[in-house]
Structures are given as structure tokens and as C-alpha cells.
Amino acid sequence: MSDGATPLGGATTVQGPADDLAPTDCARKLLAAVRTGDSPDPYLERLAAYDEAALEPLRSDPALALAFWSNCYNAGTQLLLSRRPELYESPLRFVRFFGATAVTVAGTDLSLDAIEHGIVRGTRTKYGLGYLPRVLAGRFERRYRVADPDPRVHFALNCGAASCPAIRVYDADRIDAQLDRATRAYLDATVDHDPETGVVTVPKLFLWYRGDFGGGSGIRDLLREYGAIPDDASPRLRHRDWDWSRAAGKFAD
């Protein structure tokens, strides 16, 4: 029904800005609203109100899924940082902040951990260096988890720390090129290769999620692919300390 149309009974129905949005468009606009300072509430309410039929395309289209969940994650992080900053500053950050509800999708409350490790990483625990599965996955996670996770998503997700990658708004029809750009930008900013010592210093996430990248050889292959080390180099990996200082609003230009 269009704005201002009058249904039976004479009442006037006025649609909100998110009423007719598909889930991927809603998540994208949510993150855009967070960036510009507009109210995110209409988009949060719409995400919560979808039924699972509306989310069905996410199960069969990896591009849609990556764009949708990346935008939900990054928006959820920024909303938690602004609305509940004490959770991030808590000594129990890894339980309280990452375990708090960040967004609600189709009636299901989702934490940052649930989105990243349960869905985007395909039910893998955040412990065990990327080699161990999560246990006790719920129905929603089993239904929407990504079957073939893309390790480049680690360069798209921002958890609020100073060492995190910059935030971008992702589009399903451009997600591959956007992940390439995010990966290259992050590696350019954080990787240092010293050919004389045969050492390459990389972000700590390469240790935390070593298995996601295919181990040491997979990490070196990725570094070569993005020009962080020469094609003929096979340096030892050294991991840079992670700066957990709270850094809200770290959007890419």
C-alpha cells in the first residue's frame, strides 16, 4: 500500500523507510545510517520483523550472505560501542561485548560471536586457531551458516578495536571486488616484509584464524596474491600485537 492510502475503516497507513526493503538492502541501509548518524531504529525493527522466508535467498547465494552478514556485524558493533560502551571496556569483554545481542534478525537475537563464528565462518569456534568447530550450534545458525567460508571476510569485519580493518558498506553484486579491495588495503597497512631476515610481520588475526587461511602455506599464498611479499618469497611469520583500544567509527574513506 502506498504512503497515504486509506484502507477499510478510514485509517491512514504510513509506511516507514524500511518497510519494503529486502533483507540485504535493509542491512546495507542500517550500516549507512549508523555511519551518517541517522536513526538506525527503522532498519533494526525491519530486520527483527522478517520471517525466515524473506531470508531464504541467503541460504543459496554466498554473495548475498556475505554482504548481508558483514553489514549486520559491522552495524551491530558500532551500535554496541555507542549504546553499551561499558561492555567493550569490561575486563570480561570477550564474554560481555561479543556475547551481547548486537542485532535481531527474523526474531532471533544474534551476538557478534554468533554472526562471525557461527554464520560467517561456518560454525567454527573462535578458539583453536581456526581448526576446531563450534559445538551446540542452534537451528538458526545451522540454517544460515556459510557453507564455504571466504577467509577474506576477516578483512571486512570490524569488532571495534584500533587494529581492526576499516568498515565498508558491502553490496552483493560487488562483494568479490569489495573484499579484494578491503584485503589489499588492510594488508598494505599492516604487513611488513623484511627480506634480509626472511621475516614477514602480519596482524594477529593470522594466528587466531590460521586454519581459516589454510595454515602457514595458505597465509603466504594470500600474501603473495596481494603483493605483500614477492612471488618467490617464503618468509617466517611473525605476529603483530593487537591494539584493543576502542576505535568507534573507523569507516573507510
Residue pairs with C-beta under 8 A, 6 or more apart in sequence:
1 7
1 13
1 15
2 15
3 14
3 15
4 12
4 14
5 12
5 13
6 12
6 13
7 13
16 42
16 45
16 46
17 29
17 42
17 43
18 26
18 29
18 42
18 43
18 45
18 46
19 46
21 29
21 43
21 46
22 54
23 47
23 50
23 54
23 55
23 57
23 58
23 68
23 105
24 58
24 64
24 67
24 68
24 71
24 172
26 43
26 46
26 47
26 50
27 43
27 47
27 67
27 68
27 69
27 71
27 72
27 75
28 67
28 71
28 169
28 170
28 171
29 43
30 40
30 43
30 44
30 47
30 71
30 72
30 75
30 103
31 71
31 74
31 75
31 78
31 167
31 169
32 38
32 169
33 39
33 40
33 43
34 40
34 75
34 78
34 79
35 167
35 169
35 249
35 251
40 75
40 79
44 79
44 103
44 104
47 72
47 103
47 104
47 105
47 106
48 103
48 104
48 105
48 106
48 107
49 107
50 105
50 106
51 106
52 106
52 143
54 106
55 105
55 106
55 144
57 64
58 64
58 65
58 68
58 69
58 144
59 65
59 143
59 144
61 172
62 146
62 147
62 148
62 150
63 172
63 173
63 175
63 176
64 172
65 119
65 144
65 146
66 120
66 146
66 150
66 153
66 156
66 170
66 172
66 175
66 179
67 170
67 171
67 172
67 175
68 172
69 115
69 119
69 120
69 146
70 120
70 153
70 156
70 157
70 170
71 169
71 170
72 102
72 103
72 105
72 110
72 115
73 102
73 112
73 115
73 116
73 120
73 157
73 158
74 156
74 157
74 158
74 167
75 103
76 102
76 103
76 110
76 112
76 115
77 102
77 112
77 158
77 159
77 160
78 160
78 167
78 248
78 249
79 102
79 103
80 87
80 88
80 97
80 100
80 102
80 112
80 160
81 88
81 160
81 246
81 248
82 248
84 97
84 100
85 246
87 93
87 96
87 97
87 100
88 97
88 160
88 246
89 246
90 96
90 97
93 244
97 112
97 160
98 111
98 112
98 113
98 159
99 111
99 113
100 111
100 112
101 109
101 110
101 111
102 110
102 111
102 112
102 115
103 110
103 115
104 110
106 140
108 140
110 140
112 159
113 126
114 141
116 126
116 157
117 123
117 124
117 125
117 126
117 134
118 134
118 137
118 138
118 141
118 145
119 141
119 144
119 145
119 146
120 146
120 149
120 153
120 157
121 146
121 149
121 153
121 209
121 212
122 145
122 146
122 147
122 148
122 149
123 133
123 134
123 137
123 141
123 142
123 145
124 130
124 132
124 133
124 134
124 149
124 211
124 212
125 132
125 133
125 134
125 135
126 208
128 211
129 207
129 208
129 209
129 210
129 211
130 208
130 209
130 210
130 211
130 212
130 213
131 210
131 211
134 141
137 145
149 212
150 179
151 209
151 212
151 213
151 214
151 218
151 222
152 179
152 180
152 182
152 183
153 179
154 165
154 205
154 209
154 212
155 165
155 179
155 182
155 183
155 185
155 186
155 187
156 165
156 168
156 170
156 178
156 179
156 182
157 164
157 165
158 164
158 165
158 166
158 167
158 250
160 246
160 247
160 248
161 242
161 243
161 244
161 245
161 246
161 247
162 243
162 244
162 245
162 246
162 247
162 250
163 190
163 203
163 204
163 240
163 242
163 243
163 244
164 247
164 250
165 182
165 185
165 186
166 182
166 185
166 186
166 250
166 251
166 252
167 250
167 251
167 252
168 178
168 181
168 182
168 251
168 252
170 178
170 179
171 178
182 252
183 222
183 226
184 226
184 227
185 252
186 203
187 223
187 226
187 228
188 228
190 202
190 203
190 240
191 200
191 201
191 202
191 203
191 223
191 228
191 229
192 200
192 201
193 199
193 200
193 201
193 223
193 228
193 229
193 230
193 233
193 235
194 200
194 201
194 235
195 230
195 233
195 235
198 235
198 236
199 235
199 236
199 237
199 238
200 223
200 228
200 229
200 233
200 235
200 236
200 237
200 238
201 238
201 239
201 240
202 219
202 223
202 237
202 238
202 239
202 240
203 239
203 240
203 242
204 239
204 240
204 241
204 242
205 242
206 213
206 219
206 237
206 239
207 239
210 216
210 219
213 219
213 222
214 221
216 237
219 237
220 229
220 233
220 234
220 235
220 237
223 229
224 230
224 231
224 233
229 235
